[in-house]
Amino acid sequence: MSVYPIDTELPDGSLYPGMDEDTGKFSPGDAQAGKKASALPADTINFILDNLDELIMAGLGESDPDDIEQIKNSVIALINNHSSLTENPHDVTKAQVGLGNVPNWFGDTNTSLGESDEAIPSQYAVKTYVDTVVEAAKNELLPIGFPYIQFPGFPNPTDFGLPGTWANVSSVLAGDFIRFEGGAALAFEAGEQAYQNAYHRHTVNNMYSSTGGSTKRSSIYWTESYNNQTTSYNGNVDDPEGRPVNKTVRLWEKESE
C-alpha cells in the first residue's frame, strides 16, 4: 500500500491529482506532449507534515518551524534512545545470540549453600560464602585455648594473621626449659623435674681464696664421682642456675574468637 494519493476522475473527465500512469507518483508533466503536471492535494501536504511533526515530537519533544535540522536531530535522538534500552525491546532470545546453553541467572544473592542447579550466585554471594567458610575453618582449627609458641624473629599470632584474641601467657612457664617425654624425663604432667647436673670431672689449677686486701676470685663447689671415688670442692658461684645455650620464646593462648 502506498502513501501516494490515487487519482479521482473529475466531471470533465480529467484525473485528479494527475499521478504518473507508470509510477503512480507525482508527475512534473510534459508541456510539449500536452501533459499537465500533477496537482498537490491539501490532504497529501497535511499527511506529510503531520508525520514529520510526529517524528520531531517523538525525538525532541517539540517542533520548531524555523529549525531546518530538527528532523535530523530528532532521528539521531531516537536512535540513541533506542540503543540505550536494556529491557530487550525486540524480544531477542539467548539462543539467537549464541547463548542457548548458558543457564539463566536469577540474581541469587543468598550467601548460604543451596541445592538449585539453575540459580547462579552473584560475585558478592560467592565471596561472602567463601569468607564465612574460611573463617569458620580457622576457628575450628584454632579453638579457644589453642597454644602458640613464638620463636625469636617470628611474628606473634595476631601479626601472623591468626584469627581471634591472643594473650601472652609465658608467665605460667616462666624460665622453664622444655623437654619431650621419654628417656630420663618425668612422665607427662608429672610436675617439674628437679635441678641436677650429670656426672662430670673437672681439673682446677691455681685455686685460691683472698687474703689481706687482695681481690677475691670466684670459686666453685661440686661433688663428683669417678671410679667409685667421691671428691668435694668448696667455694662460691655467681649464677644460681645451670643451663644449656638457649633462646627465650613466648607462649600465647587464644582467648576469644
Secondary structure, 3 states (H helix, E strand, C coil): CCCCCCCEECCCCCEECCECCCCCCECCCECCCCECCCCCCHHHHHHHHHHHHHHHHHHHCCCCCCCCCHHHHHHHHHHHHHHCCCCCCCCCCCHHHCCCCCCCCCCECCCCCCCCCCCCECHHHHHHHHHHHHHHHHHHHCCCCCEEEECCCCCCCCCCCCCCEEEECHHHHCCCCCCCCCCCCCCCCCCCCCCCCCCCCCCCCCCCCCCCCCCCCCCCCEEEEECCEEEEECCCCCCCCCCCCCCCCEEEEEEEC
